[in-house]
Amino acid sequence: MQHSSSEERQSALQYAVQNIENGRFFETLSRRVAYQSESQNPNAMDELANYLSQEILPYLKSMGFVCEIFDNPIAGGPPLLIGQRIEDPALPTLLTYGHGDVTNGQAEQWQEGTHPWQLTQHGDQLFGRGTADNKGQHTINLMALEAVLAAREGTLGYNLKVLFEMSEEVGSKGLERFCEEHKEALGADIFLASDGPRLNAKTPTIFLGSRGVCQFRLRCDTANGARHSGNWGGIITNTAIRLQHALATLVTPHGRLIPDCLRAPQPEGVTAKMMQSLPVGGYPGDPELNANWGETALSVGERLFGCNTLEVIALGAGDIHKPIGAIPDVAEAVCHLRLVPGTDWQNLVTNLSTYLAEQGFDDIDVLYEGGYNATRLDPSHPWVNFVQSSMALSLNENVTVLPNLGGTIPNHCFADVLALPTVWMPHSYPSCKQHAPDEHLLVSVAEQGLAAAAGLFWDLGEHWPAAR
């Protein structure tokens, strides 16, 4: 165990934050943003591999990591990387994580003067694909680690492992199986990583898991083919109408889930109290909230972080841009069930198919397309207080604790497969426009992130959090 003064700790934080002032953070992130690592693009496999081999691996090696790049256990999937920095096998170990893949660039839709593959600063905003999700966030953590190593003259006082994947934006294909197959190499005592947004731009935040997600498709297909709406209208089934009525049995006009098989227990106890006090929305760039949407008896925080919701993310029948006078042969809706612990998500297809049949819609097929389980670390776990206290000391601000993220990240791989206590320290904010044109990172949040991450890496070398 190492011992040092508060002045030495503060020097390490200042060294980390100086990466903003001296331009090194901009230079490094600019280089990483330039990799067109679109995991949704089948032609980007070389870029996905190069991001690990040419960018991340050399950077980790410079900090004393021993790295290895592995094939994805799913054939055709992009590679993964494990880096290990073992100072002493008898010391405790922290596991961290990042992903270098991004969603499609959508270059033609970005505002003038910005581009997905070129880092551009406008005031407090750093524009570029991956700045918020996730290249900017793991760059912050790695630079903070580098600062602490320099301040401690190359010794942390604990072991550190890092896992990088390149398919998070397409469902982390192969990650769960990879963690199963490499449990020993990824073995650790605690987990910390950065992804997703903080509560808002002004509020330092940690979260302890995430809502899960099931993506599924509702499909109505008469096998009639598209037929003239005049010659056949009134005597054959219109798939679009059938699908719309089926959807209406799942969600009320005000967004409340109807079937018991899709619902979960309402928030209670400590987690409910934590959610009730959360201020959600109301900041520049945030969407307008609807007070009459969803579980209106609950607080906004409970509705966002503690409830299941069904979101239709795509809906189609015929061609809306070039319609023809024909009854559509197929109608489909792509849906996300955002779920919290207590949901019977593994039997989604059976339960939902049975429910729809009971409502008279046995002609609607339910096609499961993948998803993650919901996870949530007990807020009383010592690791939670350790991270919260460290961040508060570094930033001289209160730190909000969310029981879980409203969105979904592959936390089940770390919480369930590797059985680790998981805490996430996000360096982005809800209106960062991740997955959309004009994705950006706030410089002010990055500065806080560098200080918070450096403080945490420092404090772990001073005193390890209590076991549970």
Secondary structure as a PSIPRED ss2 file (coil, helix, strand):
# PSIPRED VFORMAT (PSIPRED V4.0)

   1 M C   1.000  0.000  0.000
   2 Q C   1.000  0.000  0.000
   3 H C   1.000  0.000  0.000
   4 S C   1.000  0.000  0.000
   5 S C   1.000  0.000  0.000
   6 S H   0.000  1.000  0.000
   7 E H   0.000  1.000  0.000
   8 E H   0.000  1.000  0.000
   9 R H   0.000  1.000  0.000
  10 Q H   0.000  1.000  0.000
  11 S H   0.000  1.000  0.000
  12 A H   0.000  1.000  0.000
  13 L H   0.000  1.000  0.000
  14 Q H   0.000  1.000  0.000
  15 Y H   0.000  1.000  0.000
  16 A H   0.000  1.000  0.000
  17 V H   0.000  1.000  0.000
  18 Q H   0.000  1.000  0.000
  19 N H   0.000  1.000  0.000
  20 I H   0.000  1.000  0.000
  21 E H   0.000  1.000  0.000
  22 N C   1.000  0.000  0.000
  23 G C   1.000  0.000  0.000
  24 R H   0.000  1.000  0.000
  25 F H   0.000  1.000  0.000
  26 F H   0.000  1.000  0.000
  27 E H   0.000  1.000  0.000
  28 T H   0.000  1.000  0.000
  29 L H   0.000  1.000  0.000
  30 S H   0.000  1.000  0.000
  31 R H   0.000  1.000  0.000
  32 R H   0.000  1.000  0.000
  33 V H   0.000  1.000  0.000
  34 A C   1.000  0.000  0.000
  35 Y C   1.000  0.000  0.000
  36 Q C   1.000  0.000  0.000
  37 S C   1.000  0.000  0.000
  38 E E   0.000  0.000  1.000
  39 S C   1.000  0.000  0.000
  40 Q C   1.000  0.000  0.000
  41 N C   1.000  0.000  0.000
  42 P C   1.000  0.000  0.000
  43 N C   1.000  0.000  0.000
  44 A C   1.000  0.000  0.000
  45 M H   0.000  1.000  0.000
  46 D H   0.000  1.000  0.000
  47 E H   0.000  1.000  0.000
  48 L H   0.000  1.000  0.000
  49 A H   0.000  1.000  0.000
  50 N H   0.000  1.000  0.000
  51 Y H   0.000  1.000  0.000
  52 L H   0.000  1.000  0.000
  53 S H   0.000  1.000  0.000
  54 Q H   0.000  1.000  0.000
  55 E H   0.000  1.000  0.000
  56 I H   0.000  1.000  0.000
  57 L H   0.000  1.000  0.000
  58 P H   0.000  1.000  0.000
  59 Y H   0.000  1.000  0.000
  60 L H   0.000  1.000  0.000
  61 K H   0.000  1.000  0.000
  62 S C   1.000  0.000  0.000
  63 M C   1.000  0.000  0.000
  64 G C   1.000  0.000  0.000
  65 F C   1.000  0.000  0.000
  66 V E   0.000  0.000  1.000
  67 C E   0.000  0.000  1.000
  68 E E   0.000  0.000  1.000
  69 I E   0.000  0.000  1.000
  70 F E   0.000  0.000  1.000
  71 D C   1.000  0.000  0.000
  72 N C   1.000  0.000  0.000
  73 P C   1.000  0.000  0.000
  74 I C   1.000  0.000  0.000
  75 A C   1.000  0.000  0.000
  76 G C   1.000  0.000  0.000
  77 G C   1.000  0.000  0.000
  78 P C   1.000  0.000  0.000
  79 P C   1.000  0.000  0.000
  80 L E   0.000  0.000  1.000
  81 L E   0.000  0.000  1.000
  82 I E   0.000  0.000  1.000
  83 G E   0.000  0.000  1.000
  84 Q E   0.000  0.000  1.000
  85 R E   0.000  0.000  1.000
  86 I C   1.000  0.000  0.000
  87 E C   1.000  0.000  0.000
  88 D C   1.000  0.000  0.000
  89 P C   1.000  0.000  0.000
  90 A C   1.000  0.000  0.000
  91 L C   1.000  0.000  0.000
  92 P C   1.000  0.000  0.000
  93 T E   0.000  0.000  1.000
  94 L E   0.000  0.000  1.000
  95 L E   0.000  0.000  1.000
  96 T E   0.000  0.000  1.000
  97 Y E   0.000  0.000  1.000
  98 G E   0.000  0.000  1.000
  99 H E   0.000  0.000  1.000
 100 G C   1.000  0.000  0.000
 101 D C   1.000  0.000  0.000
 102 V E   0.000  0.000  1.000
 103 T C   1.000  0.000  0.000
 104 N C   1.000  0.000  0.000
 105 G C   1.000  0.000  0.000
 106 Q C   1.000  0.000  0.000
 107 A H   0.000  1.000  0.000
 108 E H   0.000  1.000  0.000
 109 Q H   0.000  1.000  0.000
 110 W C   1.000  0.000  0.000
 111 Q C   1.000  0.000  0.000
 112 E C   1.000  0.000  0.000
 113 G C   1.000  0.000  0.000
 114 T C   1.000  0.000  0.000
 115 H E   0.000  0.000  1.000
 116 P C   1.000  0.000  0.000
 117 W C   1.000  0.000  0.000
 118 Q E   0.000  0.000  1.000
 119 L C   1.000  0.000  0.000
 120 T E   0.000  0.000  1.000
 121 Q E   0.000  0.000  1.000
 122 H E   0.000  0.000  1.000
 123 G C   1.000  0.000  0.000
 124 D C   1.000  0.000  0.000
 125 Q E   0.000  0.000  1.000
 126 L E   0.000  0.000  1.000
 127 F E   0.000  0.000  1.000
 128 G C   1.000  0.000  0.000
 129 R C   1.000  0.000  0.000
 130 G C   1.000  0.000  0.000
 131 T C   1.000  0.000  0.000
 132 A C   1.000  0.000  0.000
 133 D C   1.000  0.000  0.000
 134 N C   1.000  0.000  0.000
 135 K H   0.000  1.000  0.000
 136 G H   0.000  1.000  0.000
 137 Q H   0.000  1.000  0.000
 138 H H   0.000  1.000  0.000
 139 T H   0.000  1.000  0.000
 140 I H   0.000  1.000  0.000
 141 N H   0.000  1.000  0.000
 142 L H   0.000  1.000  0.000
 143 M H   0.000  1.000  0.000
 144 A H   0.000  1.000  0.000
 145 L H   0.000  1.000  0.000
 146 E H   0.000  1.000  0.000
 147 A H   0.000  1.000  0.000
 148 V H   0.000  1.000  0.000
 149 L H   0.000  1.000  0.000
 150 A H   0.000  1.000  0.000
 151 A H   0.000  1.000  0.000
 152 R C   1.000  0.000  0.000
 153 E C   1.000  0.000  0.000
 154 G C   1.000  0.000  0.000
 155 T C   1.000  0.000  0.000
 156 L C   1.000  0.000  0.000
 157 G C   1.000  0.000  0.000
 158 Y C   1.000  0.000  0.000
 159 N E   0.000  0.000  1.000
 160 L E   0.000  0.000  1.000
 161 K E   0.000  0.000  1.000
 162 V E   0.000  0.000  1.000
 163 L E   0.000  0.000  1.000
 164 F E   0.000  0.000  1.000
 165 E E   0.000  0.000  1.000
 166 M C   1.000  0.000  0.000
 167 S C   1.000  0.000  0.000
 168 E H   0.000  1.000  0.000
 169 E H   0.000  1.000  0.000
 170 V H   0.000  1.000  0.000
 171 G C   1.000  0.000  0.000
 172 S C   1.000  0.000  0.000
 173 K C   1.000  0.000  0.000
 174 G C   1.000  0.000  0.000
 175 L H   0.000  1.000  0.000
 176 E H   0.000  1.000  0.000
 177 R H   0.000  1.000  0.000
 178 F H   0.000  1.000  0.000
 179 C H   0.000  1.000  0.000
 180 E H   0.000  1.000  0.000
 181 E H   0.000  1.000  0.000
 182 H C   1.000  0.000  0.000
 183 K C   1.000  0.000  0.000
 184 E C   1.000  0.000  0.000
 185 A C   1.000  0.000  0.000
 186 L C   1.000  0.000  0.000
 187 G C   1.000  0.000  0.000
 188 A C   1.000  0.000  0.000
 189 D C   1.000  0.000  0.000
 190 I E   0.000  0.000  1.000
 191 F E   0.000  0.000  1.000
 192 L E   0.000  0.000  1.000
 193 A E   0.000  0.000  1.000
 194 S C   1.000  0.000  0.000
 195 D C   1.000  0.000  0.000
 196 G C   1.000  0.000  0.000
 197 P E   0.000  0.000  1.000
 198 R C   1.000  0.000  0.000
 199 L C   1.000  0.000  0.000
 200 N E   0.000  0.000  1.000
 201 A C   1.000  0.000  0.000
 202 K C   1.000  0.000  0.000
 203 T E   0.000  0.000  1.000
 204 P C   1.000  0.000  0.000
 205 T E   0.000  0.000  1.000
 206 I E   0.000  0.000  1.000
 207 F E   0.000  0.000  1.000
 208 L C   1.000  0.000  0.000
 209 G E   0.000  0.000  1.000
 210 S E   0.000  0.000  1.000
 211 R C   1.000  0.000  0.000
 212 G E   0.000  0.000  1.000
 213 V E   0.000  0.000  1.000
 214 C E   0.000  0.000  1.000
 215 Q E   0.000  0.000  1.000
 216 F E   0.000  0.000  1.000
 217 R E   0.000  0.000  1.000
 218 L E   0.000  0.000  1.000
 219 R E   0.000  0.000  1.000
 220 C E   0.000  0.000  1.000
 221 D E   0.000  0.000  1.000
 222 T C   1.000  0.000  0.000
 223 A C   1.000  0.000  0.000
 224 N C   1.000  0.000  0.000
 225 G C   1.000  0.000  0.000
 226 A C   1.000  0.000  0.000
 227 R E   0.000  0.000  1.000
 228 H E   0.000  0.000  1.000
 229 S C   1.000  0.000  0.000
 230 G C   1.000  0.000  0.000
 231 N C   1.000  0.000  0.000
 232 W C   1.000  0.000  0.000
 233 G C   1.000  0.000  0.000
 234 G C   1.000  0.000  0.000
 235 I C   1.000  0.000  0.000
 236 I C   1.000  0.000  0.000
 237 T C   1.000  0.000  0.000
 238 N C   1.000  0.000  0.000
 239 T H   0.000  1.000  0.000
 240 A H   0.000  1.000  0.000
 241 I H   0.000  1.000  0.000
 242 R H   0.000  1.000  0.000
 243 L H   0.000  1.000  0.000
 244 Q H   0.000  1.000  0.000
 245 H H   0.000  1.000  0.000
 246 A H   0.000  1.000  0.000
 247 L H   0.000  1.000  0.000
 248 A H   0.000  1.000  0.000
 249 T C   1.000  0.000  0.000
 250 L C   1.000  0.000  0.000
 251 V E   0.000  0.000  1.000
 252 T C   1.000  0.000  0.000
 253 P C   1.000  0.000  0.000
 254 H C   1.000  0.000  0.000
 255 G C   1.000  0.000  0.000
 256 R C   1.000  0.000  0.000
 257 L E   0.000  0.000  1.000
 258 I C   1.000  0.000  0.000
 259 P C   1.000  0.000  0.000
 260 D H   0.000  1.000  0.000
 261 C H   0.000  1.000  0.000
 262 L H   0.000  1.000  0.000
 263 R C   1.000  0.000  0.000
 264 A C   1.000  0.000  0.000
 265 P C   1.000  0.000  0.000
 266 Q C   1.000  0.000  0.000
 267 P C   1.000  0.000  0.000
 268 E C   1.000  0.000  0.000
 269 G H   0.000  1.000  0.000
 270 V H   0.000  1.000  0.000
 271 T H   0.000  1.000  0.000
 272 A H   0.000  1.000  0.000
 273 K H   0.000  1.000  0.000
 274 M H   0.000  1.000  0.000
 275 M H   0.000  1.000  0.000
 276 Q H   0.000  1.000  0.000
 277 S C   1.000  0.000  0.000
 278 L C   1.000  0.000  0.000
 279 P C   1.000  0.000  0.000
 280 V C   1.000  0.000  0.000
 281 G C   1.000  0.000  0.000
 282 G C   1.000  0.000  0.000
 283 Y C   1.000  0.000  0.000
 284 P C   1.000  0.000  0.000
 285 G C   1.000  0.000  0.000
 286 D C   1.000  0.000  0.000
 287 P C   1.000  0.000  0.000
 288 E C   1.000  0.000  0.000
 289 L C   1.000  0.000  0.000
 290 N C   1.000  0.000  0.000
 291 A C   1.000  0.000  0.000
 292 N C   1.000  0.000  0.000
 293 W C   1.000  0.000  0.000
 294 G C   1.000  0.000  0.000
 295 E C   1.000  0.000  0.000
 296 T C   1.000  0.000  0.000
 297 A C   1.000  0.000  0.000
 298 L C   1.000  0.000  0.000
 299 S C   1.000  0.000  0.000
 300 V H   0.000  1.000  0.000
 301 G H   0.000  1.000  0.000
 302 E H   0.000  1.000  0.000
 303 R H   0.000  1.000  0.000
 304 L H   0.000  1.000  0.000
 305 F H   0.000  1.000  0.000
 306 G C   1.000  0.000  0.000
 307 C C   1.000  0.000  0.000
 308 N C   1.000  0.000  0.000
 309 T E   0.000  0.000  1.000
 310 L E   0.000  0.000  1.000
 311 E E   0.000  0.000  1.000
 312 V E   0.000  0.000  1.000
 313 I E   0.000  0.000  1.000
 314 A E   0.000  0.000  1.000
 315 L E   0.000  0.000  1.000
 316 G E   0.000  0.000  1.000
 317 A E   0.000  0.000  1.000
 318 G C   1.000  0.000  0.000
 319 D C   1.000  0.000  0.000
 320 I C   1.000  0.000  0.000
 321 H C   1.000  0.000  0.000
 322 K C   1.000  0.000  0.000
 323 P C   1.000  0.000  0.000
 324 I C   1.000  0.000  0.000
 325 G C   1.000  0.000  0.000
 326 A E   0.000  0.000  1.000
 327 I E   0.000  0.000  1.000
 328 P C   1.000  0.000  0.000
 329 D C   1.000  0.000  0.000
 330 V E   0.000  0.000  1.000
 331 A E   0.000  0.000  1.000
 332 E E   0.000  0.000  1.000
 333 A E   0.000  0.000  1.000
 334 V E   0.000  0.000  1.000
 335 C E   0.000  0.000  1.000
 336 H E   0.000  0.000  1.000
 337 L E   0.000  0.000  1.000
 338 R E   0.000  0.000  1.000
 339 L E   0.000  0.000  1.000
 340 V C   1.000  0.000  0.000
 341 P C   1.000  0.000  0.000
 342 G C   1.000  0.000  0.000
 343 T C   1.000  0.000  0.000
 344 D C   1.000  0.000  0.000
 345 W H   0.000  1.000  0.000
 346 Q H   0.000  1.000  0.000
 347 N H   0.000  1.000  0.000
 348 L H   0.000  1.000  0.000
 349 V H   0.000  1.000  0.000
 350 T H   0.000  1.000  0.000
 351 N H   0.000  1.000  0.000
 352 L H   0.000  1.000  0.000
 353 S H   0.000  1.000  0.000
 354 T H   0.000  1.000  0.000
 355 Y H   0.000  1.000  0.000
 356 L H   0.000  1.000  0.000
 357 A H   0.000  1.000  0.000
 358 E H   0.000  1.000  0.000
 359 Q C   1.000  0.000  0.000
 360 G C   1.000  0.000  0.000
 361 F C   1.000  0.000  0.000
 362 D C   1.000  0.000  0.000
 363 D C   1.000  0.000  0.000
 364 I E   0.000  0.000  1.000
 365 D E   0.000  0.000  1.000
 366 V E   0.000  0.000  1.000
 367 L E   0.000  0.000  1.000
 368 Y E   0.000  0.000  1.000
 369 E E   0.000  0.000  1.000
 370 G E   0.000  0.000  1.000
 371 G E   0.000  0.000  1.000
 372 Y E   0.000  0.000  1.000
 373 N C   1.000  0.000  0.000
 374 A C   1.000  0.000  0.000
 375 T E   0.000  0.000  1.000
 376 R E   0.000  0.000  1.000
 377 L C   1.000  0.000  0.000
 378 D C   1.000  0.000  0.000
 379 P C   1.000  0.000  0.000
 380 S C   1.000  0.000  0.000
 381 H C   1.000  0.000  0.000
 382 P H   0.000  1.000  0.000
 383 W H   0.000  1.000  0.000
 384 V H   0.000  1.000  0.000
 385 N H   0.000  1.000  0.000
 386 F H   0.000  1.000  0.000
 387 V H   0.000  1.000  0.000
 388 Q H   0.000  1.000  0.000
 389 S H   0.000  1.000  0.000
 390 S H   0.000  1.000  0.000
 391 M H   0.000  1.000  0.000
 392 A H   0.000  1.000  0.000
 393 L H   0.000  1.000  0.000
 394 S H   0.000  1.000  0.000
 395 L H   0.000  1.000  0.000
 396 N C   1.000  0.000  0.000
 397 E C   1.000  0.000  0.000
 398 N C   1.000  0.000  0.000
 399 V C   1.000  0.000  0.000
 400 T E   0.000  0.000  1.000
 401 V E   0.000  0.000  1.000
 402 L E   0.000  0.000  1.000
 403 P C   1.000  0.000  0.000
 404 N C   1.000  0.000  0.000
 405 L E   0.000  0.000  1.000
 406 G C   1.000  0.000  0.000
 407 G C   1.000  0.000  0.000
 408 T C   1.000  0.000  0.000
 409 I C   1.000  0.000  0.000
 410 P C   1.000  0.000  0.000
 411 N C   1.000  0.000  0.000
 412 H H   0.000  1.000  0.000
 413 C H   0.000  1.000  0.000
 414 F H   0.000  1.000  0.000
 415 A H   0.000  1.000  0.000
 416 D H   0.000  1.000  0.000
 417 V H   0.000  1.000  0.000
 418 L C   1.000  0.000  0.000
 419 A C   1.000  0.000  0.000
 420 L C   1.000  0.000  0.000
 421 P C   1.000  0.000  0.000
 422 T E   0.000  0.000  1.000
 423 V E   0.000  0.000  1.000
 424 W E   0.000  0.000  1.000
 425 M C   1.000  0.000  0.000
 426 P C   1.000  0.000  0.000
 427 H C   1.000  0.000  0.000
 428 S E   0.000  0.000  1.000
 429 Y C   1.000  0.000  0.000
 430 P C   1.000  0.000  0.000
 431 S C   1.000  0.000  0.000
 432 C C   1.000  0.000  0.000
 433 K C   1.000  0.000  0.000
 434 Q C   1.000  0.000  0.000
 435 H C   1.000  0.000  0.000
 436 A C   1.000  0.000  0.000
 437 P C   1.000  0.000  0.000
 438 D C   1.000  0.000  0.000
 439 E C   1.000  0.000  0.000
 440 H E   0.000  0.000  1.000
 441 L E   0.000  0.000  1.000
 442 L E   0.000  0.000  1.000
 443 V H   0.000  1.000  0.000
 444 S H   0.000  1.000  0.000
 445 V H   0.000  1.000  0.000
 446 A H   0.000  1.000  0.000
 447 E H   0.000  1.000  0.000
 448 Q H   0.000  1.000  0.000
 449 G H   0.000  1.000  0.000
 450 L H   0.000  1.000  0.000
 451 A H   0.000  1.000  0.000
 452 A H   0.000  1.000  0.000
 453 A H   0.000  1.000  0.000
 454 A H   0.000  1.000  0.000
 455 G H   0.000  1.000  0.000
 456 L H   0.000  1.000  0.000
 457 F H   0.000  1.000  0.000
 458 W H   0.000  1.000  0.000
 459 D H   0.000  1.000  0.000
 460 L H   0.000  1.000  0.000
 461 G H   0.000  1.000  0.000
 462 E H   0.000  1.000  0.000
 463 H C   1.000  0.000  0.000
 464 W C   1.000  0.000  0.000
 465 P C   1.000  0.000  0.000
 466 A C   1.000  0.000  0.000
 467 A C   1.000  0.000  0.000
 468 R C   1.000  0.000  0.000
